[in-house]
Amino acid sequence: MTNLSPRNLIILAGAGSFGLLGGAFIFQALGYAPCAMCIWQRWPHAVAILLGVIGAVVPSAAIALFGAGAALTTGIIGVYHTGVERDWWEGPSSCTGAGDGIAGLSGGDLLATTGPKLILCDQVSWEFLTLSMPSWNALFSFVLAAVWIAAAMRSRLA
């Protein structure tokens, strides 16, 4: 990485987000439906990909810093999501097992509930080496943030 230009570092970081977002869609195609927080983690990657494309044409420290911000954002969401999965803290009641549950529903309401299955944010659906998908996303996103920051630093020195 020491010999890469700011432009090449930006392309590398944008491609990294493209790979992570593509991996998320592959897992979804394999039957691992995303929860709400998983979707939240995808948006900053989409921004980073767009910044990578722009930075490939017009590399600048500002673009690289915005890319670092996007990577850090998805990484932070990944850490937060990991904490919700591991019961370190509570997550939003809209996608966790918290809340009233079915207490306020009548029998008719229960029978009328059809549609897609609700995917809970506080359940680990897949893990590898004891890390869940949000944990891996956070880890790789922080590495990508470092690449974006390296691009910004090299842009300022160039």
N, C-alpha and C positions, 0 to 999 in steps of 0.2 A: 504494500500500500504506500510505501515511501516514495515511489517513483510516479505515482498517478497524479495527473493534472486535476485541478478543481473540477473541470468539466467531466472527466472520467469518474471522479469520486461521486459527483452528482448523479451520473448515469448509474453507477453501481448501487447507490442508495435507493434511487427510484426503482431499479430492477429488483432490489431486495423487497421493497414493499409490494411490488407486483407479484413476486413469488409467494409472499405471505398471504396476500389476498387471494391469489390463485389457489393456494393450499386450502384456504378456508372454504372456497367454493367446491373444491374436490371432496373435502370431508362432507360437505352438505350433500353432494351428489351420491356419496356412499351411504347416506342415511343418517348422518349426524346433523339433525336440524339445529340451527342456531337459536340461542335465546336472545332476548332484547339486548343484553350487554355485549354479546358477541357481535351483534350488528353495530353497536356503538363503536366497537374497536375497528370495524372495517372502514368507516368514513375517513379517519385520518390517513389511512393507507391510500385511499383514493386520492386525497389531496396531495400526498407525497408523490404518487405516481405522476400526477399532473405537473407538479413542480419539477420532477425529474425530466419530463419531456421539455418543459420550458427551459430548464437549466442546461439541457443538452444543446439547445440552440443559442441561448444567451446566458452563459454561466456567470453568476455573481454571488457575492457574499450574502446579499439580502435573500436571494432565492434559497441558498443553502441554509440560512438561519431559519427561514420559514419551514423548510423541509425538516430541520432538526426539531422544530416545534411540533410538527405533525407526528413525527416518530416518537417524541417524548409523550405526546398526548395519548397515543394508542398504547404506549408502554404503561403509563400511569393507569389508564382504564383497565389494562390487563392485570396489574397488581391489585387494583380494587376488586376486580372480578374474582381473582384468585382468593382474596381474603373473604369474599362472600361465600365462595365454594367451600372453603376450609373452616367456616364459622369463626373467623377472627373478628368479624364485624358484621352488622346487618346490612343487607342490600335493600334495594327498592322493593316495596311490598307488591308492586305490580308484576314482578317476575320471580318472587321467592315464595317459599312456603309460609311466610308470615302473613298476618291479616286474619280476617274472620273466616276465611275458607268458605264452606258451604252453609254456614250457620244461618245466613239470611235468605237462603233460597228455599222455595217450596218444592214439593215433589214435581209439580208441573214445570217449574223453572229448570229443574235438573233434567227432566226428559227433553226439554226444548233446547238444551245446550248441545249443539252440533257444530261441527267445523273442525279446524285444525287443532291438533293437540298442543296444549300450552307447554312450552319448554321452560323449565325453571332454571333461573340463573344460579341457584345455590346447590345445584347437583353437578357433580363431575361426570361428564358423558364419555370422556376418553382421557387417558393419561399414558405417558411414556416416561420411564425413569422417575417416577413419582411426581412428575410435573404435568399439569393439565394443559389443555389447549391455550387458555388465557395466560398461563405461566410461560409457556413457550413463546407466545406472541410478545409478552413483555420483555423477555430475555433478548429475543432477536431484534425487537424494536429499539431497545436501548443500544444495541450494537450498531444498528442503522443510524441512530441519532449521533453516535460518535463519528460515523463516516460523514454525515452531513456537516458536523462541526469541523471536521478536518478539511472538508471542501471550503467552508467559510474562511477558515484560518489561512488556507493557501491562496484563496482569492484576494484576501487583504494584503498578503505578502507579495503577490505577483505584480 
